[in-house]
Amino acid sequence: MARLSGMSVSAFHRAFQAATPISPIRFRTEIRLQEARLMPATRPGDVTAVGRRVGYDNSSQCNREYRRLFGAPRAVTRTASARPDRAPAAT
């Protein structure tokens, strides 16, 4: 991102954090996980494929980050969103 903006990495990091309350890496992670949350999984084993589609080579890392951000594993969130009478765990 720094290269695309024509800035050094350190200058980009400072400018990014001046504009947002989080680091560029955390921002990218949250965008990826929001995208994963919105992707419908067509099969129970599709969690790995969703992780790959949003940029994770390691499905375990994707699952850990997802749980850290949303407070529940993706499978639980997906099940709860499919059933309106249940909500995902809150953090």
VMD Tcl script that builds the backbone (N, CA, C; Angstrom):
set m [mol new atoms 273]
animate dup $m
set s [atomselect $m all]
$s set {name element resname resid chain x y z} {
  {N N MET 1 A 0.823 -1.183 0.000}
  {CA C MET 1 A 0.000 0.000 0.000}
  {C C MET 1 A 0.868 1.248 0.000}
  {N N ALA 2 A 1.977 1.180 0.746}
  {CA C ALA 2 A 2.865 2.339 0.806}
  {C C ALA 2 A 3.413 2.659 -0.577}
  {N N ARG 3 A 3.833 1.632 -1.293}
  {CA C ARG 3 A 4.384 1.849 -2.629}
  {C C ARG 3 A 3.342 2.462 -3.553}
  {N N LEU 4 A 2.117 1.966 -3.490}
  {CA C LEU 4 A 1.047 2.513 -4.328}
  {C C LEU 4 A 0.758 3.982 -4.029}
  {N N SER 5 A 0.954 4.371 -2.793}
  {CA C SER 5 A 0.698 5.758 -2.415}
  {C C SER 5 A 1.910 6.659 -2.638}
  {N N GLY 6 A 3.039 6.053 -3.037}
  {CA C GLY 6 A 4.245 6.841 -3.283}
  {C C GLY 6 A 4.938 7.292 -2.015}
  {N N MET 7 A 4.730 6.558 -0.921}
  {CA C MET 7 A 5.319 6.923 0.363}
  {C C MET 7 A 6.245 5.817 0.843}
  {N N SER 8 A 7.118 6.147 1.770}
  {CA C SER 8 A 7.912 5.113 2.434}
  {C C SER 8 A 6.971 4.349 3.368}
  {N N VAL 9 A 7.401 3.177 3.778}
  {CA C VAL 9 A 6.566 2.363 4.670}
  {C C VAL 9 A 6.298 3.101 5.973}
  {N N SER 10 A 7.329 3.694 6.546}
  {CA C SER 10 A 7.134 4.386 7.832}
  {C C SER 10 A 6.241 5.623 7.683}
  {N N ALA 11 A 6.404 6.363 6.602}
  {CA C ALA 11 A 5.554 7.537 6.383}
  {C C ALA 11 A 4.099 7.122 6.156}
  {N N PHE 12 A 3.914 6.054 5.399}
  {CA C PHE 12 A 2.557 5.565 5.163}
  {C C PHE 12 A 1.913 5.121 6.474}
  {N N HIS 13 A 2.662 4.393 7.285}
  {CA C HIS 13 A 2.143 3.909 8.563}
  {C C HIS 13 A 1.712 5.075 9.445}
  {N N ARG 14 A 2.559 6.096 9.532}
  {CA C ARG 14 A 2.207 7.278 10.337}
  {C C ARG 14 A 0.957 7.973 9.796}
  {N N ALA 15 A 0.896 8.159 8.489}
  {CA C ALA 15 A -0.258 8.832 7.884}
  {C C ALA 15 A -1.530 8.017 8.065}
  {N N PHE 16 A -1.413 6.700 7.917}
  {CA C PHE 16 A -2.575 5.824 8.067}
  {C C PHE 16 A -3.102 5.886 9.495}
  {N N GLN 17 A -2.205 5.791 10.461}
  {CA C GLN 17 A -2.652 5.822 11.855}
  {C C GLN 17 A -3.134 7.202 12.282}
  {N N ALA 18 A -2.718 8.238 11.601}
  {CA C ALA 18 A -3.246 9.571 11.894}
  {C C ALA 18 A -4.690 9.683 11.416}
  {N N ALA 19 A -5.027 8.926 10.367}
  {CA C ALA 19 A -6.376 8.981 9.804}
  {C C ALA 19 A -7.315 7.938 10.394}
  {N N THR 20 A -6.771 6.848 10.912}
  {CA C THR 20 A -7.595 5.773 11.468}
  {C C THR 20 A -7.034 5.349 12.821}
  {N N PRO 21 A -7.844 4.731 13.650}
  {CA C PRO 21 A -7.350 4.319 14.972}
  {C C PRO 21 A -6.589 2.988 14.961}
  {N N ILE 22 A -6.388 2.374 13.799}
  {CA C ILE 22 A -5.724 1.077 13.748}
  {C C ILE 22 A -4.574 1.090 12.737}
  {N N SER 23 A -3.735 0.076 12.830}
  {CA C SER 23 A -2.595 -0.028 11.913}
  {C C SER 23 A -3.064 -0.503 10.535}
  {N N PRO 24 A -2.259 -0.283 9.504}
  {CA C PRO 24 A -2.635 -0.766 8.172}
  {C C PRO 24 A -2.815 -2.279 8.122}
  {N N ILE 25 A -1.986 -3.015 8.855}
  {CA C ILE 25 A -2.106 -4.481 8.858}
  {C C ILE 25 A -3.412 -4.900 9.510}
  {N N ARG 26 A -3.753 -4.273 10.628}
  {CA C ARG 26 A -5.018 -4.612 11.305}
  {C C ARG 26 A -6.211 -4.235 10.424}
  {N N PHE 27 A -6.117 -3.130 9.731}
  {CA C PHE 27 A -7.171 -2.714 8.813}
  {C C PHE 27 A -7.378 -3.764 7.722}
  {N N ARG 28 A -6.275 -4.216 7.115}
  {CA C ARG 28 A -6.359 -5.244 6.075}
  {C C ARG 28 A -6.976 -6.532 6.625}
  {N N THR 29 A -6.570 -6.918 7.823}
  {CA C THR 29 A -7.111 -8.127 8.451}
  {C C THR 29 A -8.611 -7.995 8.667}
  {N N GLU 30 A -9.055 -6.860 9.189}
  {CA C GLU 30 A -10.479 -6.665 9.448}
  {C C GLU 30 A -11.298 -6.649 8.160}
  {N N ILE 31 A -10.752 -6.064 7.099}
  {CA C ILE 31 A -11.453 -6.068 5.806}
  {C C ILE 31 A -11.587 -7.494 5.293}
  {N N ARG 32 A -10.511 -8.268 5.367}
  {CA C ARG 32 A -10.559 -9.668 4.924}
  {C C ARG 32 A -11.607 -10.463 5.695}
  {N N LEU 33 A -11.617 -10.278 7.009}
  {CA C LEU 33 A -12.540 -11.056 7.839}
  {C C LEU 33 A -13.985 -10.607 7.667}
  {N N GLN 34 A -14.203 -9.328 7.446}
  {CA C GLN 34 A -15.565 -8.856 7.141}
  {C C GLN 34 A -16.051 -9.491 5.846}
  {N N GLU 35 A -15.155 -9.570 4.865}
  {CA C GLU 35 A -15.509 -10.203 3.598}
  {C C GLU 35 A -15.825 -11.678 3.811}
  {N N ALA 36 A -15.015 -12.360 4.625}
  {CA C ALA 36 A -15.260 -13.775 4.922}
  {C C ALA 36 A -16.601 -13.954 5.622}
  {N N ARG 37 A -16.940 -13.030 6.497}
  {CA C ARG 37 A -18.210 -13.106 7.227}
  {C C ARG 37 A -19.406 -12.983 6.281}
  {N N LEU 38 A -19.247 -12.186 5.232}
  {CA C LEU 38 A -20.339 -11.977 4.292}
  {C C LEU 38 A -20.453 -13.069 3.240}
  {N N MET 39 A -19.385 -13.832 3.044}
  {CA C MET 39 A -19.418 -14.898 2.038}
  {C C MET 39 A -20.246 -16.074 2.534}
  {N N PRO 40 A -21.211 -16.458 1.760}
  {CA C PRO 40 A -21.973 -17.641 2.168}
  {C C PRO 40 A -21.149 -18.899 1.930}
  {N N ALA 41 A -21.187 -19.794 2.879}
  {CA C ALA 41 A -20.522 -21.091 2.715}
  {C C ALA 41 A -21.562 -22.084 2.231}
  {N N THR 42 A -21.314 -22.697 1.105}
  {CA C THR 42 A -22.295 -23.616 0.534}
  {C C THR 42 A -22.171 -25.016 1.094}
  {N N ARG 43 A -21.002 -25.342 1.636}
  {CA C ARG 43 A -20.786 -26.660 2.230}
  {C C ARG 43 A -20.126 -26.471 3.592}
  {N N PRO 44 A -20.328 -27.399 4.532}
  {CA C PRO 44 A -19.702 -27.255 5.849}
  {C C PRO 44 A -18.176 -27.141 5.779}
  {N N GLY 45 A -17.526 -27.812 4.845}
  {CA C GLY 45 A -16.077 -27.757 4.719}
  {C C GLY 45 A -15.584 -26.543 3.962}
  {N N ASP 46 A -16.456 -25.638 3.632}
  {CA C ASP 46 A -16.113 -24.487 2.804}
  {C C ASP 46 A -15.361 -23.410 3.570}
  {N N VAL 47 A -15.184 -23.560 4.868}
  {CA C VAL 47 A -14.490 -22.561 5.673}
  {C C VAL 47 A -13.064 -22.367 5.151}
  {N N THR 48 A -12.405 -23.446 4.774}
  {CA C THR 48 A -11.048 -23.362 4.233}
  {C C THR 48 A -11.039 -22.587 2.927}
  {N N ALA 49 A -11.987 -22.874 2.049}
  {CA C ALA 49 A -12.061 -22.180 0.761}
  {C C ALA 49 A -12.335 -20.692 0.951}
  {N N VAL 50 A -13.185 -20.351 1.889}
  {CA C VAL 50 A -13.478 -18.938 2.158}
  {C C VAL 50 A -12.211 -18.240 2.644}
  {N N GLY 51 A -11.475 -18.880 3.526}
  {CA C GLY 51 A -10.218 -18.308 4.006}
  {C C GLY 51 A -9.260 -18.027 2.864}
  {N N ARG 52 A -9.156 -18.960 1.948}
  {CA C ARG 52 A -8.272 -18.766 0.790}
  {C C ARG 52 A -8.765 -17.630 -0.100}
  {N N ARG 53 A -10.081 -17.536 -0.283}
  {CA C ARG 53 A -10.630 -16.478 -1.145}
  {C C ARG 53 A -10.380 -15.078 -0.604}
  {N N VAL 54 A -10.259 -14.964 0.707}
  {CA C VAL 54 A -10.009 -13.640 1.281}
  {C C VAL 54 A -8.536 -13.397 1.589}
  {N N GLY 55 A -7.658 -14.319 1.165}
  {CA C GLY 55 A -6.224 -14.059 1.248}
  {C C GLY 55 A -5.435 -14.815 2.288}
  {N N TYR 56 A -6.024 -15.802 2.940}
  {CA C TYR 56 A -5.289 -16.587 3.925}
  {C C TYR 56 A -4.835 -17.902 3.300}
  {N N ASP 57 A -3.542 -18.204 3.410}
  {CA C ASP 57 A -3.027 -19.495 2.953}
  {C C ASP 57 A -3.268 -20.563 4.012}
  {N N ASN 58 A -3.385 -20.144 5.253}
  {CA C ASN 58 A -3.525 -21.057 6.371}
  {C C ASN 58 A -4.921 -20.889 6.977}
  {N N SER 59 A -5.745 -21.919 6.874}
  {CA C SER 59 A -7.122 -21.803 7.381}
  {C C SER 59 A -7.166 -21.661 8.901}
  {N N SER 60 A -6.184 -22.231 9.597}
  {CA C SER 60 A -6.151 -22.084 11.055}
  {C C SER 60 A -5.939 -20.631 11.457}
  {N N GLN 61 A -5.050 -19.942 10.739}
  {CA C GLN 61 A -4.818 -18.524 11.027}
  {C C GLN 61 A -6.080 -17.717 10.767}
  {N N CYS 62 A -6.750 -18.006 9.668}
  {CA C CYS 62 A -8.000 -17.316 9.347}
  {C C CYS 62 A -9.023 -17.550 10.454}
  {N N ASN 63 A -9.150 -18.787 10.904}
  {CA C ASN 63 A -10.116 -19.104 11.961}
  {C C ASN 63 A -9.777 -18.397 13.269}
  {N N ARG 64 A -8.483 -18.351 13.634}
  {CA C ARG 64 A -8.076 -17.659 14.868}
  {C C ARG 64 A -8.395 -16.162 14.789}
  {N N GLU 65 A -8.036 -15.549 13.671}
  {CA C GLU 65 A -8.301 -14.118 13.507}
  {C C GLU 65 A -9.800 -13.835 13.514}
  {N N TYR 66 A -10.565 -14.691 12.857}
  {CA C TYR 66 A -12.020 -14.523 12.796}
  {C C TYR 66 A -12.611 -14.588 14.205}
  {N N ARG 67 A -12.200 -15.587 14.972}
  {CA C ARG 67 A -12.704 -15.752 16.334}
  {C C ARG 67 A -12.307 -14.554 17.197}
  {N N ARG 68 A -11.085 -14.061 17.020}
  {CA C ARG 68 A -10.615 -12.911 17.795}
  {C C ARG 68 A -11.443 -11.658 17.487}
  {N N LEU 69 A -11.779 -11.457 16.222}
  {CA C LEU 69 A -12.526 -10.255 15.834}
  {C C LEU 69 A -14.009 -10.341 16.176}
  {N N PHE 70 A -14.631 -11.491 15.905}
  {CA C PHE 70 A -16.082 -11.612 16.049}
  {C C PHE 70 A -16.543 -12.356 17.303}
  {N N GLY 71 A -15.604 -12.962 18.038}
  {CA C GLY 71 A -15.961 -13.618 19.288}
  {C C GLY 71 A -16.521 -15.016 19.148}
  {N N ALA 72 A -16.578 -15.542 17.941}
  {CA C ALA 72 A -17.084 -16.890 17.709}
  {C C ALA 72 A -16.464 -17.434 16.432}
  {N N PRO 73 A -16.299 -18.745 16.348}
  {CA C PRO 73 A -15.784 -19.320 15.103}
  {C C PRO 73 A -16.727 -19.042 13.942}
  {N N ARG 74 A -16.195 -19.038 12.743}
  {CA C ARG 74 A -16.994 -18.751 11.553}
  {C C ARG 74 A -18.183 -19.695 11.419}
  {N N ALA 75 A -17.991 -20.973 11.728}
  {CA C ALA 75 A -19.083 -21.944 11.603}
  {C C ALA 75 A -20.260 -21.564 12.497}
  {N N VAL 76 A -19.979 -21.088 13.716}
  {CA C VAL 76 A -21.049 -20.678 14.633}
  {C C VAL 76 A -21.735 -19.426 14.105}
  {N N THR 77 A -20.964 -18.468 13.642}
  {CA C THR 77 A -21.529 -17.228 13.105}
  {C C THR 77 A -22.397 -17.522 11.891}
  {N N ARG 78 A -21.903 -18.399 11.008}
  {CA C ARG 78 A -22.643 -18.747 9.804}
  {C C ARG 78 A -23.964 -19.423 10.171}
  {N N THR 79 A -23.938 -20.347 11.138}
  {CA C THR 79 A -25.146 -21.043 11.559}
  {C C THR 79 A -26.141 -20.068 12.175}
  {N N ALA 80 A -25.639 -19.172 13.009}
  {CA C ALA 80 A -26.522 -18.203 13.656}
  {C C ALA 80 A -27.136 -17.242 12.650}
  {N N SER 81 A -26.371 -16.839 11.644}
  {CA C SER 81 A -26.938 -15.915 10.665}
  {C C SER 81 A -27.941 -16.614 9.762}
  {N N ALA 82 A -27.810 -17.921 9.621}
  {CA C ALA 82 A -28.766 -18.674 8.814}
  {C C ALA 82 A -30.069 -18.884 9.578}
  {N N ARG 83 A -30.009 -18.803 10.910}
  {CA C ARG 83 A -31.193 -18.978 11.738}
  {C C ARG 83 A -31.469 -17.673 12.477}
  {N N PRO 84 A -32.466 -16.916 12.063}
  {CA C PRO 84 A -32.738 -15.605 12.654}
  {C C PRO 84 A -33.008 -15.634 14.149}
  {N N ASP 85 A -33.429 -16.785 14.698}
  {CA C ASP 85 A -33.737 -16.848 16.126}
  {C C ASP 85 A -32.477 -16.953 16.975}
  {N N ARG 86 A -31.293 -17.084 16.335}
  {CA C ARG 86 A -30.041 -17.162 17.070}
  {C C ARG 86 A -29.095 -16.070 16.600}
  {N N ALA 87 A -28.368 -15.506 17.558}
  {CA C ALA 87 A -27.392 -14.475 17.221}
  {C C ALA 87 A -26.000 -14.992 17.559}
  {N N PRO 88 A -24.962 -14.528 16.868}
  {CA C PRO 88 A -23.602 -14.942 17.196}
  {C C PRO 88 A -23.210 -14.442 18.582}
  {N N ALA 89 A -22.243 -15.113 19.165}
  {CA C ALA 89 A -21.763 -14.720 20.489}
  {C C ALA 89 A -21.202 -13.316 20.446}
  {N N ALA 90 A -21.525 -12.529 21.438}
  {CA C ALA 90 A -21.019 -11.148 21.507}
  {C C ALA 90 A -19.759 -11.119 22.338}
  {N N THR 91 A -18.899 -10.158 22.041}
  {CA C THR 91 A -17.669 -10.018 22.830}
  {C C THR 91 A -17.750 -8.812 23.706}
}
mol reanalyze $m
mol bondsrecalc $m
mol representation Tube
mol addrep $m
